[in-house]
Amino acid sequence: MGAKSIPQYTSTMLTRKTLDRKEEAKLQTALIELQKRQDLCAKLITERDGNEREFMNVLDTNQKPKIELSSLHKDYTNIIDDRDRLQKLTSQ
């Protein structure tokens, strides 16, 4: 008849089940790895965002002295101009 014998059929089924279990284990391992990598990615993104905020704070902090220095320089040049005018007036 060409039908498989029961022991051969059972052996084939066991082999398939074993292969299925191995493949399932591989998939579970891959899923766990993927979850670990996603967690790491989320952690890195959070760290990057924190670093970006810190960088922006440093830029803001640096901007204040620059503005103050610019204002002081303007005052200085005005004082120098006033001094020069006064010297010119007194020397006449």
PyMOL Python script that loads the backbone (N, CA, C, O; Angstrom):
from pymol import cmd

cmd.read_pdbstr("""\
ATOM      1  N   MET A   1       0.801  -1.203   0.000  1.00  0.00           N
ATOM      2  CA  MET A   1       0.000   0.000   0.000  1.00  0.00           C
ATOM      3  C   MET A   1       0.842   1.265   0.000  1.00  0.00           C
ATOM      4  O   MET A   1       0.373   2.319  -0.428  1.00  0.00           O
ATOM      5  N   GLY A   2       2.032   1.180   0.456  1.00  0.00           N
ATOM      6  CA  GLY A   2       2.880   2.354   0.466  1.00  0.00           C
ATOM      7  C   GLY A   2       2.666   3.221   1.699  1.00  0.00           C
ATOM      8  O   GLY A   2       3.271   4.290   1.784  1.00  0.00           O
ATOM      9  N   ALA A   3       1.868   2.831   2.623  1.00  0.00           N
ATOM     10  CA  ALA A   3       1.649   3.630   3.840  1.00  0.00           C
ATOM     11  C   ALA A   3       2.842   3.460   4.755  1.00  0.00           C
ATOM     12  O   ALA A   3       3.466   2.400   4.800  1.00  0.00           O
ATOM     13  N   LYS A   4       3.147   4.511   5.477  1.00  0.00           N
ATOM     14  CA  LYS A   4       4.266   4.443   6.412  1.00  0.00           C
ATOM     15  C   LYS A   4       3.885   3.543   7.571  1.00  0.00           C
ATOM     16  O   LYS A   4       2.725   3.454   7.973  1.00  0.00           O
ATOM     17  N   SER A   5       4.888   2.889   8.084  1.00  0.00           N
ATOM     18  CA  SER A   5       4.619   2.068   9.258  1.00  0.00           C
ATOM     19  C   SER A   5       4.493   2.986  10.461  1.00  0.00           C
ATOM     20  O   SER A   5       5.014   4.101  10.452  1.00  0.00           O
ATOM     21  N   ILE A   6       3.823   2.535  11.469  1.00  0.00           N
ATOM     22  CA  ILE A   6       3.570   3.355  12.660  1.00  0.00           C
ATOM     23  C   ILE A   6       4.865   3.765  13.345  1.00  0.00           C
ATOM     24  O   ILE A   6       4.971   4.933  13.718  1.00  0.00           O
ATOM     25  N   PRO A   7       5.857   2.906  13.541  1.00  0.00           N
ATOM     26  CA  PRO A   7       7.092   3.359  14.192  1.00  0.00           C
ATOM     27  C   PRO A   7       7.806   4.447  13.381  1.00  0.00           C
ATOM     28  O   PRO A   7       8.334   5.399  13.954  1.00  0.00           O
ATOM     29  N   GLN A   8       7.823   4.310  12.064  1.00  0.00           N
ATOM     30  CA  GLN A   8       8.482   5.324  11.241  1.00  0.00           C
ATOM     31  C   GLN A   8       7.720   6.645  11.323  1.00  0.00           C
ATOM     32  O   GLN A   8       8.338   7.707  11.400  1.00  0.00           O
ATOM     33  N   TYR A   9       6.401   6.596  11.307  1.00  0.00           N
ATOM     34  CA  TYR A   9       5.567   7.790  11.406  1.00  0.00           C
ATOM     35  C   TYR A   9       5.794   8.476  12.751  1.00  0.00           C
ATOM     36  O   TYR A   9       5.919   9.699  12.818  1.00  0.00           O
ATOM     37  N   THR A  10       5.847   7.681  13.823  1.00  0.00           N
ATOM     38  CA  THR A  10       6.075   8.217  15.163  1.00  0.00           C
ATOM     39  C   THR A  10       7.460   8.850  15.244  1.00  0.00           C
ATOM     40  O   THR A  10       7.622   9.915  15.840  1.00  0.00           O
ATOM     41  N   SER A  11       8.443   8.209  14.654  1.00  0.00           N
ATOM     42  CA  SER A  11       9.800   8.735  14.651  1.00  0.00           C
ATOM     43  C   SER A  11       9.862  10.070  13.909  1.00  0.00           C
ATOM     44  O   SER A  11      10.526  11.003  14.359  1.00  0.00           O
ATOM     45  N   THR A  12       9.168  10.157  12.771  1.00  0.00           N
ATOM     46  CA  THR A  12       9.132  11.392  11.996  1.00  0.00           C
ATOM     47  C   THR A  12       8.461  12.506  12.799  1.00  0.00           C
ATOM     48  O   THR A  12       8.924  13.647  12.794  1.00  0.00           O
ATOM     49  N   MET A  13       7.379  12.174  13.481  1.00  0.00           N
ATOM     50  CA  MET A  13       6.666  13.164  14.297  1.00  0.00           C
ATOM     51  C   MET A  13       7.547  13.660  15.440  1.00  0.00           C
ATOM     52  O   MET A  13       7.566  14.855  15.736  1.00  0.00           O
ATOM     53  N   LEU A  14       8.278  12.748  16.084  1.00  0.00           N
ATOM     54  CA  LEU A  14       9.160  13.134  17.179  1.00  0.00           C
ATOM     55  C   LEU A  14      10.285  14.038  16.668  1.00  0.00           C
ATOM     56  O   LEU A  14      10.665  15.010  17.320  1.00  0.00           O
ATOM     57  N   THR A  15      10.806  13.696  15.494  1.00  0.00           N
ATOM     58  CA  THR A  15      11.863  14.516  14.911  1.00  0.00           C
ATOM     59  C   THR A  15      11.337  15.919  14.608  1.00  0.00           C
ATOM     60  O   THR A  15      12.016  16.910  14.874  1.00  0.00           O
ATOM     61  N   ARG A  16      10.142  15.997  14.057  1.00  0.00           N
ATOM     62  CA  ARG A  16       9.549  17.307  13.754  1.00  0.00           C
ATOM     63  C   ARG A  16       9.293  18.103  15.033  1.00  0.00           C
ATOM     64  O   ARG A  16       9.537  19.308  15.089  1.00  0.00           O
ATOM     65  N   LYS A  17       8.800  17.411  16.054  1.00  0.00           N
ATOM     66  CA  LYS A  17       8.539  18.098  17.325  1.00  0.00           C
ATOM     67  C   LYS A  17       9.844  18.609  17.930  1.00  0.00           C
ATOM     68  O   LYS A  17       9.897  19.713  18.472  1.00  0.00           O
ATOM     69  N   THR A  18      10.884  17.804  17.831  1.00  0.00           N
ATOM     70  CA  THR A  18      12.186  18.221  18.351  1.00  0.00           C
ATOM     71  C   THR A  18      12.693  19.439  17.585  1.00  0.00           C
ATOM     72  O   THR A  18      13.180  20.398  18.183  1.00  0.00           O
ATOM     73  N   LEU A  19      12.576  19.395  16.273  1.00  0.00           N
ATOM     74  CA  LEU A  19      12.995  20.537  15.451  1.00  0.00           C
ATOM     75  C   LEU A  19      12.157  21.775  15.761  1.00  0.00           C
ATOM     76  O   LEU A  19      12.675  22.889  15.844  1.00  0.00           O
ATOM     77  N   ASP A  20      10.850  21.558  15.930  1.00  0.00           N
ATOM     78  CA  ASP A  20       9.973  22.680  16.277  1.00  0.00           C
ATOM     79  C   ASP A  20      10.376  23.295  17.612  1.00  0.00           C
ATOM     80  O   ASP A  20      10.391  24.518  17.754  1.00  0.00           O
ATOM     81  N   ARG A  21      10.700  22.457  18.588  1.00  0.00           N
ATOM     82  CA  ARG A  21      11.118  22.964  19.902  1.00  0.00           C
ATOM     83  C   ARG A  21      12.424  23.744  19.784  1.00  0.00           C
ATOM     84  O   ARG A  21      12.588  24.794  20.406  1.00  0.00           O
ATOM     85  N   LYS A  22      13.352  23.223  18.980  1.00  0.00           N
ATOM     86  CA  LYS A  22      14.622  23.925  18.791  1.00  0.00           C
ATOM     87  C   LYS A  22      14.397  25.279  18.126  1.00  0.00           C
ATOM     88  O   LYS A  22      14.984  26.283  18.530  1.00  0.00           O
ATOM     89  N   GLU A  23      13.552  25.300  17.118  1.00  0.00           N
ATOM     90  CA  GLU A  23      13.253  26.558  16.431  1.00  0.00           C
ATOM     91  C   GLU A  23      12.540  27.527  17.374  1.00  0.00           C
ATOM     92  O   GLU A  23      12.818  28.726  17.365  1.00  0.00           O
ATOM     93  N   GLU A  24      11.626  27.006  18.181  1.00  0.00           N
ATOM     94  CA  GLU A  24      10.927  27.840  19.163  1.00  0.00           C
ATOM     95  C   GLU A  24      11.919  28.422  20.166  1.00  0.00           C
ATOM     96  O   GLU A  24      11.816  29.591  20.538  1.00  0.00           O
ATOM     97  N   ALA A  25      12.874  27.611  20.602  1.00  0.00           N
ATOM     98  CA  ALA A  25      13.901  28.084  21.538  1.00  0.00           C
ATOM     99  C   ALA A  25      14.755  29.172  20.882  1.00  0.00           C
ATOM    100  O   ALA A  25      15.096  30.166  21.523  1.00  0.00           O
ATOM    101  N   LYS A  26      15.098  28.985  19.616  1.00  0.00           N
ATOM    102  CA  LYS A  26      15.866  30.005  18.897  1.00  0.00           C
ATOM    103  C   LYS A  26      15.080  31.310  18.808  1.00  0.00           C
ATOM    104  O   LYS A  26      15.628  32.395  19.007  1.00  0.00           O
ATOM    105  N   LEU A  27      13.792  31.189  18.506  1.00  0.00           N
ATOM    106  CA  LEU A  27      12.953  32.376  18.416  1.00  0.00           C
ATOM    107  C   LEU A  27      12.842  33.079  19.769  1.00  0.00           C
ATOM    108  O   LEU A  27      12.883  34.307  19.838  1.00  0.00           O
ATOM    109  N   GLN A  28      12.704  32.306  20.835  1.00  0.00           N
ATOM    110  CA  GLN A  28      12.633  32.897  22.178  1.00  0.00           C
ATOM    111  C   GLN A  28      13.937  33.620  22.511  1.00  0.00           C
ATOM    112  O   GLN A  28      13.923  34.721  23.060  1.00  0.00           O
ATOM    113  N   THR A  29      15.057  32.992  22.174  1.00  0.00           N
ATOM    114  CA  THR A  29      16.362  33.615  22.413  1.00  0.00           C
ATOM    115  C   THR A  29      16.484  34.907  21.608  1.00  0.00           C
ATOM    116  O   THR A  29      16.954  35.922  22.122  1.00  0.00           O
ATOM    117  N   ALA A  30      16.062  34.867  20.355  1.00  0.00           N
ATOM    118  CA  ALA A  30      16.115  36.061  19.505  1.00  0.00           C
ATOM    119  C   ALA A  30      15.208  37.159  20.063  1.00  0.00           C
ATOM    120  O   ALA A  30      15.565  38.337  20.036  1.00  0.00           O
ATOM    121  N   LEU A  31      14.041  36.771  20.566  1.00  0.00           N
ATOM    122  CA  LEU A  31      13.117  37.741  21.146  1.00  0.00           C
ATOM    123  C   LEU A  31      13.719  38.393  22.386  1.00  0.00           C
ATOM    124  O   LEU A  31      13.609  39.605  22.569  1.00  0.00           O
ATOM    125  N   ILE A  32      14.345  37.600  23.226  1.00  0.00           N
ATOM    126  CA  ILE A  32      14.993  38.128  24.430  1.00  0.00           C
ATOM    127  C   ILE A  32      16.115  39.091  24.039  1.00  0.00           C
ATOM    128  O   ILE A  32      16.248  40.163  24.630  1.00  0.00           O
ATOM    129  N   GLU A  33      16.918  38.714  23.050  1.00  0.00           N
ATOM    130  CA  GLU A  33      17.993  39.595  22.562  1.00  0.00           C
ATOM    131  C   GLU A  33      17.422  40.900  22.024  1.00  0.00           C
ATOM    132  O   GLU A  33      17.948  41.979  22.297  1.00  0.00           O
ATOM    133  N   LEU A  34      16.350  40.792  21.261  1.00  0.00           N
ATOM    134  CA  LEU A  34      15.710  41.983  20.702  1.00  0.00           C
ATOM    135  C   LEU A  34      15.215  42.898  21.819  1.00  0.00           C
ATOM    136  O   LEU A  34      15.390  44.114  21.748  1.00  0.00           O
ATOM    137  N   GLN A  35      14.601  42.324  22.844  1.00  0.00           N
ATOM    138  CA  GLN A  35      14.117  43.129  23.965  1.00  0.00           C
ATOM    139  C   GLN A  35      15.277  43.804  24.695  1.00  0.00           C
ATOM    140  O   GLN A  35      15.170  44.965  25.091  1.00  0.00           O
ATOM    141  N   LYS A  36      16.380  43.084  24.874  1.00  0.00           N
ATOM    142  CA  LYS A  36      17.558  43.676  25.522  1.00  0.00           C
ATOM    143  C   LYS A  36      18.080  44.846  24.700  1.00  0.00           C
ATOM    144  O   LYS A  36      18.425  45.895  25.245  1.00  0.00           O
ATOM    145  N   ARG A  37      18.136  44.660  23.392  1.00  0.00           N
ATOM    146  CA  ARG A  37      18.644  45.723  22.516  1.00  0.00           C
ATOM    147  C   ARG A  37      17.699  46.923  22.492  1.00  0.00           C
ATOM    148  O   ARG A  37      18.142  48.070  22.437  1.00  0.00           O
ATOM    149  N   GLN A  38      16.397  46.651  22.534  1.00  0.00           N
ATOM    150  CA  GLN A  38      15.438  47.753  22.586  1.00  0.00           C
ATOM    151  C   GLN A  38      15.581  48.524  23.893  1.00  0.00           C
ATOM    152  O   GLN A  38      15.519  49.754  23.900  1.00  0.00           O
ATOM    153  N   ASP A  39      15.771  47.810  24.994  1.00  0.00           N
ATOM    154  CA  ASP A  39      15.983  48.465  26.291  1.00  0.00           C
ATOM    155  C   ASP A  39      17.251  49.315  26.260  1.00  0.00           C
ATOM    156  O   ASP A  39      17.260  50.446  26.745  1.00  0.00           O
ATOM    157  N   LEU A  40      18.313  48.765  25.689  1.00  0.00           N
ATOM    158  CA  LEU A  40      19.568  49.510  25.584  1.00  0.00           C
ATOM    159  C   LEU A  40      19.383  50.751  24.709  1.00  0.00           C
ATOM    160  O   LEU A  40      19.892  51.826  25.027  1.00  0.00           O
ATOM    161  N   CYS A  41      18.658  50.592  23.616  1.00  0.00           N
ATOM    162  CA  CYS A  41      18.396  51.719  22.714  1.00  0.00           C
ATOM    163  C   CYS A  41      17.616  52.810  23.453  1.00  0.00           C
ATOM    164  O   CYS A  41      17.938  53.993  23.340  1.00  0.00           O
ATOM    165  N   ALA A  42      16.596  52.412  24.203  1.00  0.00           N
ATOM    166  CA  ALA A  42      15.811  53.390  24.969  1.00  0.00           C
ATOM    167  C   ALA A  42      16.691  54.090  26.000  1.00  0.00           C
ATOM    168  O   ALA A  42      16.574  55.298  26.205  1.00  0.00           O
ATOM    169  N   LYS A  43      17.569  53.332  26.646  1.00  0.00           N
ATOM    170  CA  LYS A  43      18.478  53.917  27.638  1.00  0.00           C
ATOM    171  C   LYS A  43      19.420  54.917  26.971  1.00  0.00           C
ATOM    172  O   LYS A  43      19.659  56.000  27.506  1.00  0.00           O
ATOM    173  N   LEU A  44      19.952  54.558  25.811  1.00  0.00           N
ATOM    174  CA  LEU A  44      20.861  55.452  25.090  1.00  0.00           C
ATOM    175  C   LEU A  44      20.150  56.720  24.624  1.00  0.00           C
ATOM    176  O   LEU A  44      20.725  57.808  24.657  1.00  0.00           O
ATOM    177  N   ILE A  45      18.910  56.578  24.194  1.00  0.00           N
ATOM    178  CA  ILE A  45      18.137  57.750  23.768  1.00  0.00           C
ATOM    179  C   ILE A  45      17.898  58.679  24.952  1.00  0.00           C
ATOM    180  O   ILE A  45      18.018  59.897  24.830  1.00  0.00           O
ATOM    181  N   THR A  46      17.557  58.090  26.107  1.00  0.00           N
ATOM    182  CA  THR A  46      17.359  58.893  27.316  1.00  0.00           C
ATOM    183  C   THR A  46      18.645  59.610  27.701  1.00  0.00           C
ATOM    184  O   THR A  46      18.628  60.787  28.061  1.00  0.00           O
ATOM    185  N   GLU A  47      19.759  58.892  27.621  1.00  0.00           N
ATOM    186  CA  GLU A  47      21.059  59.493  27.943  1.00  0.00           C
ATOM    187  C   GLU A  47      21.395  60.617  26.965  1.00  0.00           C
ATOM    188  O   GLU A  47      21.888  61.671  27.366  1.00  0.00           O
ATOM    189  N   ARG A  48      21.124  60.385  25.682  1.00  0.00           N
ATOM    190  CA  ARG A  48      21.386  61.412  24.672  1.00  0.00           C
ATOM    191  C   ARG A  48      20.553  62.660  24.941  1.00  0.00           C
ATOM    192  O   ARG A  48      21.052  63.782  24.844  1.00  0.00           O
ATOM    193  N   ASP A  49      19.277  62.458  25.280  1.00  0.00           N
ATOM    194  CA  ASP A  49      18.409  63.599  25.575  1.00  0.00           C
ATOM    195  C   ASP A  49      18.918  64.374  26.784  1.00  0.00           C
ATOM    196  O   ASP A  49      18.899  65.605  26.790  1.00  0.00           O
ATOM    197  N   GLY A  50      19.372  63.658  27.804  1.00  0.00           N
ATOM    198  CA  GLY A  50      19.939  64.314  28.984  1.00  0.00           C
ATOM    199  C   GLY A  50      21.181  65.107  28.631  1.00  0.00           C
ATOM    200  O   GLY A  50      21.363  66.232  29.095  1.00  0.00           O
ATOM    201  N   ASN A  51      22.034  64.519  27.809  1.00  0.00           N
ATOM    202  CA  ASN A  51      23.253  65.219  27.377  1.00  0.00           C
ATOM    203  C   ASN A  51      22.915  66.456  26.550  1.00  0.00           C
ATOM    204  O   ASN A  51      23.571  67.492  26.663  1.00  0.00           O
ATOM    205  N   GLU A  52      21.894  66.333  25.726  1.00  0.00           N
ATOM    206  CA  GLU A  52      21.482  67.470  24.898  1.00  0.00           C
ATOM    207  C   GLU A  52      20.970  68.614  25.781  1.00  0.00           C
ATOM    208  O   GLU A  52      21.290  69.779  25.545  1.00  0.00           O
ATOM    209  N   ARG A  53      20.166  68.270  26.807  1.00  0.00           N
ATOM    210  CA  ARG A  53      19.682  69.303  27.733  1.00  0.00           C
ATOM    211  C   ARG A  53      20.849  69.967  28.463  1.00  0.00           C
ATOM    212  O   ARG A  53      20.887  71.188  28.615  1.00  0.00           O
ATOM    213  N   GLU A  54      21.792  69.150  28.909  1.00  0.00           N
ATOM    214  CA  GLU A  54      22.961  69.687  29.605  1.00  0.00           C
ATOM    215  C   GLU A  54      23.762  70.608  28.679  1.00  0.00           C
ATOM    216  O   GLU A  54      24.216  71.671  29.103  1.00  0.00           O
ATOM    217  N   PHE A  55      23.933  70.209  27.438  1.00  0.00           N
ATOM    218  CA  PHE A  55      24.655  71.022  26.459  1.00  0.00           C
ATOM    219  C   PHE A  55      23.953  72.364  26.244  1.00  0.00           C
ATOM    220  O   PHE A  55      24.601  73.409  26.189  1.00  0.00           O
ATOM    221  N   MET A  56      22.625  72.325  26.125  1.00  0.00           N
ATOM    222  CA  MET A  56      21.871  73.562  25.934  1.00  0.00           C
ATOM    223  C   MET A  56      21.999  74.466  27.162  1.00  0.00           C
ATOM    224  O   MET A  56      22.085  75.687  27.024  1.00  0.00           O
ATOM    225  N   ASN A  57      22.013  73.881  28.352  1.00  0.00           N
ATOM    226  CA  ASN A  57      22.207  74.673  29.570  1.00  0.00           C
ATOM    227  C   ASN A  57      23.578  75.335  29.581  1.00  0.00           C
ATOM    228  O   ASN A  57      23.713  76.494  29.974  1.00  0.00           O
ATOM    229  N   VAL A  58      24.589  74.598  29.150  1.00  0.00           N
ATOM    230  CA  VAL A  58      25.944  75.162  29.089  1.00  0.00           C
ATOM    231  C   VAL A  58      25.982  76.309  28.084  1.00  0.00           C
ATOM    232  O   VAL A  58      26.595  77.345  28.345  1.00  0.00           O
ATOM    233  N   LEU A  59      25.334  76.130  26.943  1.00  0.00           N
ATOM    234  CA  LEU A  59      25.282  77.216  25.954  1.00  0.00           C
ATOM    235  C   LEU A  59      24.611  78.455  26.536  1.00  0.00           C
ATOM    236  O   LEU A  59      25.094  79.574  26.359  1.00  0.00           O
ATOM    237  N   ASP A  60      23.489  78.247  27.236  1.00  0.00           N
ATOM    238  CA  ASP A  60      22.802  79.382  27.863  1.00  0.00           C
ATOM    239  C   ASP A  60      23.690  80.050  28.901  1.00  0.00           C
ATOM    240  O   ASP A  60      23.759  81.276  28.981  1.00  0.00           O
ATOM    241  N   THR A  61      24.368  79.230  29.695  1.00  0.00           N
ATOM    242  CA  THR A  61      25.259  79.758  30.726  1.00  0.00           C
ATOM    243  C   THR A  61      26.393  80.559  30.096  1.00  0.00           C
ATOM    244  O   THR A  61      26.781  81.601  30.625  1.00  0.00           O
ATOM    245  N   ASN A  62      26.923  80.092  28.988  1.00  0.00           N
ATOM    246  CA  ASN A  62      28.007  80.802  28.295  1.00  0.00           C
ATOM    247  C   ASN A  62      27.507  82.079  27.628  1.00  0.00           C
ATOM    248  O   ASN A  62      28.265  83.035  27.464  1.00  0.00           O
ATOM    249  N   GLN A  63      26.259  82.095  27.251  1.00  0.00           N
ATOM    250  CA  GLN A  63      25.704  83.257  26.555  1.00  0.00           C
ATOM    251  C   GLN A  63      25.652  84.476  27.477  1.00  0.00           C
ATOM    252  O   GLN A  63      25.896  85.598  27.034  1.00  0.00           O
ATOM    253  N   LYS A  64      25.338  84.262  28.743  1.00  0.00           N
ATOM    254  CA  LYS A  64      25.237  85.386  29.689  1.00  0.00           C
ATOM    255  C   LYS A  64      26.554  86.156  29.815  1.00  0.00           C
ATOM    256  O   LYS A  64      26.535  87.382  29.712  1.00  0.00           O
ATOM    257  N   PRO A  65      27.691  85.498  30.032  1.00  0.00           N
ATOM    258  CA  PRO A  65      28.951  86.261  30.089  1.00  0.00           C
ATOM    259  C   PRO A  65      29.284  86.955  28.770  1.00  0.00           C
ATOM    260  O   PRO A  65      29.859  88.044  28.772  1.00  0.00           O
ATOM    261  N   LYS A  66      28.930  86.338  27.649  1.00  0.00           N
ATOM    262  CA  LYS A  66      29.191  86.975  26.353  1.00  0.00           C
ATOM    263  C   LYS A  66      28.414  88.280  26.235  1.00  0.00           C
ATOM    264  O   LYS A  66      28.949  89.292  25.781  1.00  0.00           O
ATOM    265  N   ILE A  67      27.159  88.249  26.642  1.00  0.00           N
ATOM    266  CA  ILE A  67      26.331  89.456  26.584  1.00  0.00           C
ATOM    267  C   ILE A  67      26.899  90.517  27.525  1.00  0.00           C
ATOM    268  O   ILE A  67      26.992  91.692  27.171  1.00  0.00           O
ATOM    269  N   GLU A  68      27.276  90.085  28.726  1.00  0.00           N
ATOM    270  CA  GLU A  68      27.851  91.020  29.696  1.00  0.00           C
ATOM    271  C   GLU A  68      29.162  91.611  29.179  1.00  0.00           C
ATOM    272  O   GLU A  68      29.402  92.810  29.316  1.00  0.00           O
ATOM    273  N   LEU A  69      30.003  90.776  28.590  1.00  0.00           N
ATOM    274  CA  LEU A  69      31.267  91.258  28.035  1.00  0.00           C
ATOM    275  C   LEU A  69      31.027  92.265  26.914  1.00  0.00           C
ATOM    276  O   LEU A  69      31.720  93.279  26.822  1.00  0.00           O
ATOM    277  N   SER A  70      30.058  91.984  26.078  1.00  0.00           N
ATOM    278  CA  SER A  70      29.731  92.903  24.987  1.00  0.00           C
ATOM    279  C   SER A  70      29.276  94.252  25.540  1.00  0.00           C
ATOM    280  O   SER A  70      29.677  95.305  25.046  1.00  0.00           O
ATOM    281  N   SER A  71      28.443  94.206  26.559  1.00  0.00           N
ATOM    282  CA  SER A  71      27.969  95.439  27.184  1.00  0.00           C
ATOM    283  C   SER A  71      29.126  96.210  27.821  1.00  0.00           C
ATOM    284  O   SER A  71      29.209  97.431  27.689  1.00  0.00           O
ATOM    285  N   LEU A  72      30.011  95.502  28.506  1.00  0.00           N
ATOM    286  CA  LEU A  72      31.172  96.152  29.122  1.00  0.00           C
ATOM    287  C   LEU A  72      32.088  96.774  28.069  1.00  0.00           C
ATOM    288  O   LEU A  72      32.622  97.864  28.272  1.00  0.00           O
ATOM    289  N   HIS A  73      32.266  96.089  26.959  1.00  0.00           N
ATOM    290  CA  HIS A  73      33.100  96.624  25.880  1.00  0.00           C
ATOM    291  C   HIS A  73      32.487  97.904  25.306  1.00  0.00           C
ATOM    292  O   HIS A  73      33.188  98.879  25.036  1.00  0.00           O
ATOM    293  N   LYS A  74      31.174  97.879  25.130  1.00  0.00           N
ATOM    294  CA  LYS A  74      30.480  99.072  24.618  1.00  0.00           C
ATOM    295  C   LYS A  74      30.669 100.236  25.597  1.00  0.00           C
ATOM    296  O   LYS A  74      30.979 101.355  25.189  1.00  0.00           O
ATOM    297  N   ASP A  75      30.480  99.960  26.890  1.00  0.00           N
ATOM    298  CA  ASP A  75      30.694 101.006  27.906  1.00  0.00           C
ATOM    299  C   ASP A  75      32.138 101.514  27.864  1.00  0.00           C
ATOM    300  O   ASP A  75      32.387 102.715  27.960  1.00  0.00           O
ATOM    301  N   TYR A  76      33.064 100.601  27.723  1.00  0.00           N
ATOM    302  CA  TYR A  76      34.482 100.970  27.674  1.00  0.00           C
ATOM    303  C   TYR A  76      34.771 101.891  26.490  1.00  0.00           C
ATOM    304  O   TYR A  76      35.434 102.916  26.646  1.00  0.00           O
ATOM    305  N   THR A  77      34.275 101.529  25.312  1.00  0.00           N
ATOM    306  CA  THR A  77      34.530 102.370  24.130  1.00  0.00           C
ATOM    307  C   THR A  77      33.871 103.734  24.285  1.00  0.00           C
ATOM    308  O   THR A  77      34.425 104.742  23.846  1.00  0.00           O
ATOM    309  N   ASN A  78      32.693 103.777  24.905  1.00  0.00           N
ATOM    310  CA  ASN A  78      32.037 105.072  25.153  1.00  0.00           C
ATOM    311  C   ASN A  78      32.871 105.927  26.115  1.00  0.00           C
ATOM    312  O   ASN A  78      33.023 107.131  25.908  1.00  0.00           O
ATOM    313  N   ILE A  79      33.398 105.311  27.144  1.00  0.00           N
ATOM    314  CA  ILE A  79      34.228 106.036  28.112  1.00  0.00           C
ATOM    315  C   ILE A  79      35.502 106.556  27.441  1.00  0.00           C
ATOM    316  O   ILE A  79      35.917 107.690  27.681  1.00  0.00           O
ATOM    317  N   ILE A  80      36.109 105.732  26.613  1.00  0.00           N
ATOM    318  CA  ILE A  80      37.316 106.152  25.883  1.00  0.00           C
ATOM    319  C   ILE A  80      36.991 107.342  24.981  1.00  0.00           C
ATOM    320  O   ILE A  80      37.757 108.304  24.917  1.00  0.00           O
ATOM    321  N   ASP A  81      35.861 107.275  24.290  1.00  0.00           N
ATOM    322  CA  ASP A  81      35.448 108.389  23.427  1.00  0.00           C
ATOM    323  C   ASP A  81      35.231 109.657  24.257  1.00  0.00           C
ATOM    324  O   ASP A  81      35.658 110.743  23.865  1.00  0.00           O
ATOM    325  N   ASP A  82      34.568 109.510  25.399  1.00  0.00           N
ATOM    326  CA  ASP A  82      34.348 110.661  26.289  1.00  0.00           C
ATOM    327  C   ASP A  82      35.683 111.230  26.771  1.00  0.00           C
ATOM    328  O   ASP A  82      35.867 112.448  26.782  1.00  0.00           O
ATOM    329  N   ARG A  83      36.587 110.385  27.157  1.00  0.00           N
ATOM    330  CA  ARG A  83      37.911 110.822  27.616  1.00  0.00           C
ATOM    331  C   ARG A  83      38.642 111.601  26.522  1.00  0.00           C
ATOM    332  O   ARG A  83      39.226 112.656  26.768  1.00  0.00           O
ATOM    333  N   ASP A  84      38.592 111.046  25.306  1.00  0.00           N
ATOM    334  CA  ASP A  84      39.271 111.710  24.185  1.00  0.00           C
ATOM    335  C   ASP A  84      38.670 113.090  23.918  1.00  0.00           C
ATOM    336  O   ASP A  84      39.395 114.050  23.655  1.00  0.00           O
ATOM    337  N   ARG A  85      37.354 113.180  23.987  1.00  0.00           N
ATOM    338  CA  ARG A  85      36.697 114.478  23.778  1.00  0.00           C
ATOM    339  C   ARG A  85      37.086 115.470  24.876  1.00  0.00           C
ATOM    340  O   ARG A  85      37.362 116.638  24.601  1.00  0.00           O
ATOM    341  N   LEU A  86      37.102 114.996  26.109  1.00  0.00           N
ATOM    342  CA  LEU A  86      37.481 115.872  27.225  1.00  0.00           C
ATOM    343  C   LEU A  86      38.934 116.333  27.106  1.00  0.00           C
ATOM    344  O   LEU A  86      39.247 117.492  27.376  1.00  0.00           O
ATOM    345  N   GLN A  87      39.799 115.438  26.711  1.00  0.00           N
ATOM    346  CA  GLN A  87      41.207 115.821  26.537  1.00  0.00           C
ATOM    347  C   GLN A  87      41.352 116.859  25.432  1.00  0.00           C
ATOM    348  O   GLN A  87      42.151 117.790  25.530  1.00  0.00           O
ATOM    349  N   LYS A  88      40.573 116.680  24.397  1.00  0.00           N
ATOM    350  CA  LYS A  88      40.614 117.632  23.288  1.00  0.00           C
ATOM    351  C   LYS A  88      40.129 119.009  23.758  1.00  0.00           C
ATOM    352  O   LYS A  88      40.711 120.037  23.410  1.00  0.00           O
ATOM    353  N   LEU A  89      39.063 119.010  24.546  1.00  0.00           N
ATOM    354  CA  LEU A  89      38.509 120.271  25.048  1.00  0.00           C
ATOM    355  C   LEU A  89      39.476 120.970  26.001  1.00  0.00           C
ATOM    356  O   LEU A  89      39.635 122.190  25.953  1.00  0.00           O
ATOM    357  N   THR A  90      40.111 120.196  26.854  1.00  0.00           N
ATOM    358  CA  THR A  90      41.019 120.799  27.833  1.00  0.00           C
ATOM    359  C   THR A  90      42.336 121.229  27.211  1.00  0.00           C
ATOM    360  O   THR A  90      43.008 122.109  27.749  1.00  0.00           O
ATOM    361  N   SER A  91      42.711 120.645  26.120  1.00  0.00           N
ATOM    362  CA  SER A  91      43.977 121.016  25.482  1.00  0.00           C
ATOM    363  C   SER A  91      43.833 122.254  24.609  1.00  0.00           C
ATOM    364  O   SER A  91      44.845 122.795  24.163  1.00  0.00           O
ATOM    365  N   GLN A  92      42.657 122.708  24.356  1.00  0.00           N
ATOM    366  CA  GLN A  92      42.461 123.885  23.490  1.00  0.00           C
ATOM    367  C   GLN A  92      42.661 125.152  24.206  1.00  0.00           C
ATOM    368  O   GLN A  92      42.531 126.224  23.614  1.00  0.00           O
TER     369      GLN A  92
END
""", "prot")
cmd.dss("prot")
cmd.show_as("cartoon", "prot")
cmd.util.cbc("prot")
cmd.orient("prot")
